[in-house]
Amino acid sequence: MELLHYLQVLLLILCSTSMIASEDTCLLSYDFDVFRFHTSISKQEIIKNLVLNEAPRLHNHNREEPAYDFSGGEHLKISDEDVINAIQNTVCSRHAVTLYSSLFFNNQSFGGPIIELVYKNDPILGLYVDRRSNEILVTYRHKGLLRVEKFDYTFKTAQWYKLVVVLTGNLMVLNVNCVEVDYRLVPIPDYCVLQNETCLLVGKGSVETTTRLGEFYTGSLQTVGLSGGDNGLKKLCPENENFTCPVCGEFLTTLKQLGVVSNKVKMLEEELAECKAMNKTLTNVTGENPTAPVHKCLINDISYPDNSFAKKDENTVCYCRDGNAICENIDNIQIPPSPITIVTSTPPTTQPSETTETETCAPRVINGDNVVLPVNEWHTYYDSDLNQCIVTICEFSEFFGAELAEPDNRDCVAIQDCSAISDELERDVAMCCGTCDSCDFITCPDLSTCVSNECVCIDGYERTMDQSLVCQDRDECALGRQQGGHSCPTDSDCVNLNGSYTCNCGEGYEIARKTNGILECQNIDECATNQFECPETSHCSDTDGSYECNCDANYEVVNGDCEPICTSPCLNGGTCTNPDECSCLPGFTGDNCESDINECDTDSLHDCHHYNIAECVNTHGGYFCRCADGFHRNASNGKCDSVLECKTGLHDCPLDRYCREGRAAYRCECDGTDCRGWCVVNGELIPDNNMEIKSCDVCTCKSGVYGCQRMECDCSGEEVSQDCCPQCFKKDVCYDVVPPLKLGARVIDKCSVKKCVSGESGEVELQVRDISSQCTNLTYCPKEYQYIPEGACCPVCELPKCEHAIVDEVILTMNGCNECTCKSLNWSYIWECMETNACNEDGCPSLQTCPESSIIHFPESDCPMCLNTLFNELTCSES
């Protein structure tokens, strides 16, 4: 049978099977119009939540065709199983597909994704418009990798366009407004993809394509669809009759079908020959198969029979005839007029077999290795000169069978997140380049990590008894000091922790490691590490496991404190404040406070001269001011006022005497009768020279005057009272202060620190120490801002409140020498005082510019003043 007649019969069979004429073969295709599907009643439930604004209808087109306005966010997602299966079957069977749409733009429209076929969130095929860069983009996949073809085209505003892209075989044709504007040869796209989880997006792109174009389409769309072959072009441009048939993709489909039929014919011929050899007749088969000489030829070092095809490389196909290999470019190959056999890349066998993925590609030496790969497996190696990973894949096709694809050079680039790579080939490329490790693609359970492509438990953990991937804590303490257990010293306790353990030494010790690596409990030097608490005037001394506090030189322990030692005792209540140094109470002086100060001999040491008719009376350690007889001290002004006892009835004259006022005091004079000097107390007459004891006081009446004083305590007496003389019974309490102090207790009373201590005789006594010397000099502070708080010893300076209202305003001048400014600091306000140049060392204002004759001193002023300045500052009022 001649080949030409064979092809005619084949096409007749194909067309008659489809019940169509051969000239209508181009129309055998499924067409899917998106908006017609959207508006169909039976499909409303699928996209019932989608709301699109109706756009202006396309001019010169079907007025009933729906059109919609996409403002950014509206989109269609079609995952109807029937629709997706129909699209898939058509595209895969025809090796040709058309994407088409009518579109319209206003000033705010920038285009974006129009229609996109997506498998598991990965784009397979898509059509896009980018008005910002004036480009039309088409995406497709070749051998699983996403590719993008860009066509330059400028879209005008307020004008409709018909856009059609035809992909057929390895040819891509772009038509705009029914005019072919560009075409190019591309790698044959992956027309056949898995059907599960495939959907169609309109007005929205997938994640991989939205980085540059944006996620949503903006503009108006009408007549958007996808069809097999070039039916979309015929649909939008019915008036265009310049179509050719078959196209490239349909030819590949026909060629594929031809290979299938040819194999079937060959099988029938072999069965016929076998039947003839057995003198049998094959039913429904007539004619004879002439016997031909057996010829073979070598293609890529593989023997092929006569009349068979084999692919030599990516672009060359060889035909075996009469033992010779005739090789031609795949685009220019001419089929010889003789029966043909379509074979795979492996020599054909007498029995045809179904192709499975267990087949392998022919062995090949790659980078020094003899590589044998099963179908869909790959080999990688790193080229350091190119910094590339060379990938060789074993592919299978029904036309060429299992064969190694041309090496694919992949650039090695930095990868920030290896775990984000999901594709297995991409992972192998990353590991080939050394940018990722196999452990980067392994997710290990909690408490485990990946080591050498295996999940192992981290330190301190071990697998459970069932050897599953669950890691549990290893109890090192329970394992003991053997291998795999703990290494705590014998004088410590092992405490298990989650994922580890710790060694607890006794108090005063810490764990340490010797130079040989063995752990030991080591003494803690609390003194060197400042972990001690010792009183002042003492020092820390380290001991084994602890420390002790020892007093400094010339100090001794007294009631738990280190007190200074004075070789000569401090007298009259003086306190030993430093070694051989006494701090005297007010009113005493001397190295050991042995001398009483007579304040009355020095006017500056007493204030009795401020009172009228008064005298200073020196006492042991102090003094007091006493008014003359007949005078009493006025509490309001401190003066001694005369007392008119007789007139006011404040006298104590007995009934047998009468009261006579005197200059300094009153006198009780006898009226001439027998006067005994009675005293009147609470209306009762007490005879003269009478003495009585009331509670703890001894009261007497003498010359008409009644008085009481505290009885003296004689602790050696037999009838001493415990209520009146508690000091005779409680030896550890000082009763010289109110309230009494126990031995060792202290109290601060204004400028005095009072402490109850044991005296030389063994009895308690009250020590008093003056702390007024610790007061800070406040010469910088005006007197009106100085005061002594209640119960305190030292004066303080209280300036006006510093607040936002007076920030950066100088409002205080201290004694004419210091200026204080309210400053803002960290959301608060503080006074900042600075000394000016207008003051002398004594804190008084400088009077260098004042004539000496104009300098005056005021009795109550600490600093002199300039008379000229005073006159300048004086003002007169109207009064």
Secondary structure, DSSP 8 states (H G I E B T S, - for coil): --HHHHHHHHHHHHHHHTTS-GGGGGG---EEEHHHHHH-GGGGGGGTT---EE----TTS-TTS-EEEEESS--EEE--HHHHHHHHHHHHHHTEEEEEEEEE--TT--EEEEEEEEETTEEEEEEEEETTTTEEEEEEEETTEEEEEEEE----TT-EEEEEEEEETTEEEEEETTEEEEEEE----------TTEEEEESB--GGGHHHH-SB-EEEEEEEEEEETTHHHHHH-TT-----SS-HHHHHHHHHHHHHHHHHHHHHHHHHHHHHHTT---TT--S--------EEEETTEEEETTEEEE-SSSEEEEEETTEEEEEETTT----SS--EE--SS---SS-----TT-B---EEETTEEE--BTT-EEEEEETTTTEEEEEEEEEETTTEEEE---EEEE----S-GGG---HHHHHHHHHHTSS-GGGG----TTEEEETTEEEE-TTEEE-TT--S-EEE--HHHHTTSTTS----TTSEEEEETTEEEEE--TTEEEEE-TTS-EEEEE--TTTTT-----TTEEEEEETTEEEEEE-TTEEEETTEEEE--SS---TT-EEEETTEEE--TTEESTTS-EE--GGG-GGG--GGGSTTEEEEEETTEEEEEE-TTEEE-TTT--EEE--HHHHT-----TTEEEE--SSS-EEEE-SS-----EEETTEEE-TTEEEEETTEEEEEETTEEEEEE----TTSTT--TTT-GGGT-TTEE-SSSS-EETT-EEEETTEEEEEEE-TTSSEEEEEEE-GGG----TTS-GGGEE--TT-SS-EE------GGGTT-EEEEETTTEEEEEEEETTEEEEEEEE-SSB-TTSSB--TTS-GGGEE--TT-SS-EEHHHHHHH------
